[in-house]
Amino acid sequence: MRARAAPPTGTTEHGIFVIVFMPTTVHIPPTLLKSVDRRAKALGVSRNRLIVRALEEAVNERLRWAPEFLERLRTVDRETGAAVDELLAAVKQRRRSKEPRNL
């Protein structure tokens, strides 16, 4: 008889996803809070839901690079690659306050 693997984080052993909310306090200027309330009402969502969505967008913003942009970064001509290597070498050589990072 095999031992059952532990369920993935955030799920129960029956595969039911569990969401744990952490109550928190933030201080929002009154004028911004009024704008948030107006926007939430216009969208038909709670103030909390609107704020959570905005925070999710802000946190995940870096994950939304256009595939075309990433592809262009992957395909660099030799001249550009050599220029970047030269620039990195010059930066590493002139650093004084810290050891250079391994790029």
N, C-alpha and C positions, 0 to 999 in steps of 0.2 A: 504494500500500500504506500503510495507516494504522499509526501506532505504537501499540503496546498500552499501555493505561493501567497504571500501577503497581498492584499488588494492595493491597487495603485493609490498614491496619495490623493486624498480628497474624495475617496469612495468608500462605501461599506463593503463587507464581504459579499454582498449580493449585487454589487455593481451600481448601487444607487449613489449618485453624485451628492456630496455633502458640501454645502457652502457655509463657512463660518464667518460671520460679520464681526468686526472689531469696532465697538463704539469708540468714537474719537471726538475731540473738540477742536474746531478751528475758529479763528477770529476773522470775520469777513466784514469789511467796511459797510456801513448801512446802505450807501448808494449802490454798491455792487450787489448786496443782498436783494435789494428791491429789483434790480435788473434780472438777477437769477430767478426770482419768484415770477416775474412777468414772463420770462422765456419759458420756464417750466410750465406755467399755465397755458401758454400758447401752444406748447408741444403736447400738452395733456399728460405730463409726467410729474412725479413728485420732485421737490427741490433736491432731495437726497439722490434720486436717480439721475437727475441732470448733472449734479456735481460728480457723482461716481463716473458717469460717461465722459465728462470733461477730463477727469484725472486719468482715466484709462487711455484716452486719446493722447494726452500729453506724455504719458509714460511710454506708450507704444509708438510714438511718432517716428523714432529712428528705424523702426522695423518696416516702414513703408517706402522703401526706395523703389523707384520704377525699375522693372527688369531690364529695360533698355539701357538705363544709366549704369547699372551693375555690369552689364555685358560690355559696355564701352570701357569700363575700368579694367576688365579682364584682358582686353585686347589692346595692348599698348605697343606702339612701334619701337624699334630698337633705340632710335635717337631720344625719344621721350624717356624710355627706361634708363638709358645711360645718364641723362640729365638728372633724373630723380636720384639715382645712385650717387652721383657726384654731390648733389645737394645734401643728402643724408650724411655722407662722409664729412663734408665741411661742417655741418651742424654738430656732429659727434666730436669732431676735432676741437671745436671752439668752446665746448661746454666746460664750465669751470666749477660751478657750485655742486653738481651731482655727477655721479658716474653715469655714462650714457646708458640708455635703455637698450635692450636687445630687440631691435626692430626686425 
